[in-house]
Amino acid sequence: MKAKISINGYTGTVFQDEDGTYIGIIDRLPGCSSIGDTLAEAYEELYDALYSWIESANNAGNLIPAPDEIVLH
């Protein structure tokens, strides 16, 4: 099982590993990933990981890649 997702404009993938664990990855942000026992848990953890990644990059003065799409709220 593999699903493409979008979190606030950043595209990612959530898939189930051989052992049944769900893994989430944001494509444009190296190292931005999550693990969960369920698809929902992996997605929620990936949401948190995305914001932690952006906050850490910002605090370090690193470049933050633009989202893949613009999300209007």
C-alpha positions as CSV (number, residue, x, y, z in Angstrom):
1,M,0.0,0.0,0.0
2,K,1.4,3.4,-1.0
3,A,-0.5,6.7,-0.9
4,K,0.5,10.2,-2.2
5,I,-0.4,12.9,0.3
6,S,-0.2,16.7,0.6
7,I,0.4,18.5,3.8
8,N,0.0,22.3,3.4
9,G,1.4,22.1,-0.1
10,Y,4.2,19.7,0.5
11,T,3.9,16.4,-1.3
12,G,4.7,13.2,0.4
13,T,4.2,9.5,0.4
14,V,2.9,7.1,3.1
15,F,3.5,3.4,2.6
16,Q,3.3,0.2,4.6
17,D,6.6,-1.6,5.3
18,E,7.1,-5.4,5.2
19,D,6.6,-5.6,8.9
20,G,3.3,-3.7,8.8
21,T,4.6,-0.4,10.0
22,Y,3.5,2.8,8.1
23,I,6.2,5.2,7.0
24,G,5.7,8.7,5.8
25,I,8.1,10.9,3.8
26,I,7.9,14.5,2.6
27,D,9.6,14.5,-0.8
28,R,11.2,17.9,-0.8
29,L,12.5,17.9,2.8
30,P,15.5,15.6,3.3
31,G,15.1,13.6,6.5
32,C,11.5,14.7,7.1
33,S,9.8,11.4,7.9
34,S,7.5,9.6,10.3
35,I,6.6,6.1,11.5
36,G,3.3,4.9,12.8
37,D,1.4,1.7,13.6
38,T,-1.5,2.9,11.5
39,L,-1.9,5.0,8.4
40,A,-3.5,7.8,10.4
41,E,-0.8,7.7,13.0
42,A,2.0,8.0,10.4
43,Y,0.1,10.9,8.7
44,E,-0.3,12.7,12.1
45,E,3.4,12.2,12.9
46,L,4.4,13.4,9.5
47,Y,2.4,16.6,10.0
48,D,4.3,17.2,13.2
49,A,7.6,16.3,11.5
50,L,7.0,18.8,8.7
51,Y,6.6,21.7,11.1
52,S,9.5,20.6,13.2
53,W,11.7,20.3,10.1
54,I,10.7,23.8,8.9
55,E,11.2,25.3,12.4
56,S,14.7,23.6,12.8
57,A,15.8,24.7,9.3
58,N,14.6,28.3,10.0
59,N,16.4,28.4,13.4
60,A,19.6,27.2,11.7
61,G,19.3,29.7,8.9
62,N,19.0,27.0,6.3
63,L,17.0,27.3,3.1
64,I,13.5,26.0,3.3
65,P,12.2,24.6,0.0
66,A,9.0,26.1,-1.3
67,P,5.9,23.9,-1.1
68,D,5.0,22.0,-4.2
69,E,1.7,23.9,-4.4
70,I,0.2,27.0,-2.8
71,V,-2.5,26.4,-0.2
72,L,-4.9,29.2,0.4
73,H,-6.7,29.2,3.7
